[in-house]
Amino acid sequence: MLVFFSCEENPLKVDVNVPEVPVHVKRYDVDAFNVNRQNVEKEKYNLAKNYSLFFEVDEKDPRSVMYLLEYVELPLNKELHDEVQKKHKDLTLLENELTQAFSYYQHYFPKEKRPEIYTYISSLDFEHPVDWIDSLHTVVVALDMYLGSTFKPYYIAPLNLFQYQTYKLQEKFIPVDIFKAAARAKYENLEYEGNTMIEKMISEGKVQYFVNAMMPFAEDSTRLKYTSKQMEWAKNSELGLWRFFVDKKLLHSEDYVAYKKYIEDGPFTFSEETDSPGRIGEYIGFKIVKSYMENNKVGLDDLMKDKNLLKIFQKSKYKPE
């Protein structure tokens, strides 16, 4: 079956014509916890056959049973597993969205094998909710890190998260995190590109543009993980922000302490403007990269490999409105 996507809202303005291959998520978070505890010695082999990635040692190693039982019997993991089954019992909507997104991925990377998607319980690994392992053609998603802002354990030790952080721990952001992880895995050291604020913004903008190319059907607020009010504020304040950065001589500053509040995440950028989102520099960087791609004949792969961020800025012809 062929699928055709009209991408009028996609800044790349591409029409995708590729075979649709449905995504089927492989659920270690289900199968591992469903292992018959009385027959685990035998069942571990079937589990290892389908989920070798999660086995610390070879399944023939006597320790493999011990490690598996420790994982599924850990009280925290059992609690998380129960919550995940309530929240994510059916992943059909996620699979459908990933099927659509990977059609775009295969358009841009036609020679690459599409990765397998696995889900698991991570014991609340906030720092790594998604891992894209390019060499293994594998994506690993910690479903316990997508239980929503009402999940109380997020707010207590060991995580002690804030509301602005837990807002981003929703299922709708899983595809965004997958393709952000893809960009960083496929194009190493993106976060180390340049020292100035403008370079940091463009580096983050490149990642956001990559996500946009894979998910042109998604709302800007979803790709940026902004609330609707934050997205409205960002769009309405773009010109004012740019003038502010210019007036304060921040764009070419190498003083990270001076400009980090515009790059790093937070509940807001300006305390007097509570609808101003954190990471506002990522939004401006995305708009610069978008302008660059619209004004130059450059492919996505070439953009992502380009380390000359100042050149991208200079050739972007970026003019905020």
N, C-alpha and C positions, 0 to 999 in steps of 0.2 A: 504494500500500500504506500502511495506517495502522499506526502503532506505539503501543502503550500502555505507559507506564512507571508502575509503582507506586512511590511515593516515600515509603514509611513511614519510611525513615531520613533523608530530606531534611527539614531543619528547616522548610522552607517548606510541606511536605506537599502538593505539587501533583501532579496526575495530568496527564500530557502526552498530548494526542491531536492529533498533527500528521502531515502526510504525511512519510514517510521519504524523504529525498533523500540517496543515498549520496555520501560525500565521496571525491573522487579527487584525490590530491595530484599536482601538476604538478612534474616533477622536472628542474629546470634543472641540478642536480648530475649528472644522467645525460646529458641531451641535449647540453649544451654540450661535455662532454668526449668525446662520440661524434662530433663534427663531423669530417668528412673533411678533414684538413689540406691535401690536394691540391686540394680544391674548396671551400675555405672562403669564397671570394668569393661563390659562388652560394648555399651553404648558410646563410650568415648571414641571408639574407632570411627563410627559414622559421623560423629560430631567433628572429629579431626579432619575427616575427608572433605567436609564442606566448609570448615572454618579453621584451617591450619594456621591462619594468621594470628589467631587468638591463643594458640598453645605455646606456652613458654618453653616447653621441652617436647621432644618427639613423643608421640602417643604411646610408643612402646616402653618409654621410660617409666619405671614404677612411680615416679613422682607426679606424673601427669594426672592421676586420679586425685591425689592430694591437692594439687593446685586447682583443679576444676572444682572440687568440693569446697575449698576455701573461698573461691570466687562466688559461687552460688549460695553459700550458706552465710556469708558475711551479712550481719544484720542490716547495715546500711544498704548494701546491694539488694537485699530482699525487699526492703522498703521502696527503694527506687524502682525496682522491677514492677512491683504492684502498681505504683503510680504511673509508670510508663504504659502498662497494659490498659489502664483506665483512660489515659489521655491519647495514646497512640495505638489503640488496638487495630485500627484500620488505617493503612497508609496509602490508600488508593489516590487521594487528592495529591499527596506528595509525589507519588509515582507518576501521575499524569503530568504534573508540572515539570518533573525532571525529564520525562520523555520528550516534552516540547523543547526544553532547554538543550538537551543533548542533540537534538536535531540541528540546532544552531552550532553546537560544538563540532559536530561532524562536518558541517559546512566549512568551518574555518580550519579544521584539522582533519581532512578527509583520509589521511594515511595512518592516523592514529587509532589504536584499539580503544573502544569505549570502556571506561573502567567499570568494575563491579562495585555495587554499593552495599555496604554492610552496616548494620546498626548493632549497638551493644550498650551495656551499662558501664559507665566509666568511673563510678564512685565520685561523681561530681568534679570532673576534670574541666574546670572553667577555662583554663588557658588553652586547651586543645579540644574544643567541641567537635571539630572536623579535621581529619587528616587526609590529604590527597597524596597518595604514594605513587608517584608517576612511574617509577621503575617496576612496580607490581601491578599497574593498571587497576588500582584499588582506591576506593574512598571509604573511610570509616567515620561513622556518625554516632556521637554519644547522645542517644535520645534522652538521657536523664538531664541533659543540659538544654532541653527544649520543653520544659513543663509549664512555662508561662509565669507571669509576674505574681500570681497568687500562690505559688508553691512556697510555703513557709520556710522549709529548710534552706532556701537560697539566702535568707536574711540572717541566719545564725551561723555560728562556727561550724565548719572551718571557712566558709565562703564570706559571710558577712557582707553581702552585696547590698547595693542601693537600688532604689526604684528605677533610675535611669538605666541601670545595667540589666535588671531583670526584664524590662520591657523588651529587650532584644532576644530573650530566651523563649521565643515562640516558634512554632512549627513553620510558619510562613517564611521565616528567615533561614531555614535550612538550605534551600537552593542558593541563596545569596552567599552563605558561608562556604558552601561547596565550591562555588566558582571563584570566590576570593582565595580560597586555599589552592585552587587550580592555578591561578595567576602566579601566586607566590612560589608554588612548586615548579612550575614550568619555566619561570623567569627568576632565577635566584638573585638574592641580594637587592630586591626592589626597595626594601626599607632603608637601605644604606646608600641610596643614590642621592648625592649632593648634601650640602650642609646648610644652605640658605633656606629661608622660609618658602620662597617661591619654588625651589627644587623639591622640598618636602611635599608641598601641595600638589605639584604635578606628578610626583611619584605615586601618591595616594590616588590622584585623579586617573592615572593609567590603570590602576587596579579596578577602580570604579567603572572605567570605560570598558574594561574587559568583561566585567559582570553585565554591563549594559548590552554588550554585543551578544552575550549568551542568553540574556533574558529581556529582550526588547519589549516583550508583552507585559512586563511587570511595571507597577507604578514606581515613579521616582522615589517616593517615600519608602517603599518596600526595599528597593535596592540600597538606599542610604540608611535604612533603619531609623527613619525619622517618624515622629507622629505627624498627623495631618497638619496640626498647628505649626509644628517645627518646619515642615516643608513649605508651608505658606510664608512663614517668616523669612526663610532662606531666600526664596524667590523674590519676595518683595524688598529684601534688604541687600540684594547683590551689589547694586551700584554704590550704595552707602558704605558697604563693607570694603569694597575695592578702594574707594576714596580714603577710607580710614587707614587701610594698610599703606597706601601711598604716602599719606600725610605723616604717618608715624615712622616712615622709612623702615618698615618691617620686611618688605619683600626680599631685599637682598641682605638682610641681617643674618649673621651666623651665630647670633646669641640665642641659643635654643631656649634658655630660661625666659627670654623676652617674648618669644612667640609660641611657646609650647601650648598655651591655652587655646590657640586656634587650630592646633593639630591633634591634640590628645582628646580622648573621650571625657565627657563630664555631663552633669545634669543640664548645663547651659553654658554658653560662651560669655555672655554678659549678665551679671547678677541682676541688673536693673531691667533686663529683658528676658523673662523666664521662659519665653517661647523660643529663644535663640538656642539652636541645638549645639551640642558639643561637636567636635570634629568639623567645624564650619569650613576649615581650610580644605577638607576633602571635597566638599561641594564646589568650592571655587576652583580647585584643581581639576575637577571633572569638567567644569564648564570651559576651562582653558584647553584641556585636551580635546574636548568635543569640537571647539572652534578650530583647533589645529587640524583635526581630521577632516573637517568640512572644507578647509581652505587649502589642503595639500593632498596630493595623490600618494597616500601611504596606506599600506595594508596593516591589519591588526598585529600580525607577528612582528613586522618591522617596528611598529610603534612600541611594542612591549620590550623589544631588544635594544631600543635606542637609549643610551645612557646620557646623551647630551640634552639635559632637561632645559637648559637655558635657550638652546636652539628651538626647542618645541615652543617655549614661551614666545620667543621673538617672532616665529613664523605663524603663531596661532591667530594673529590679528584679533585677539580677544578684546571685545568691547562690551562691558556689562551694561545692561539697560535698567 
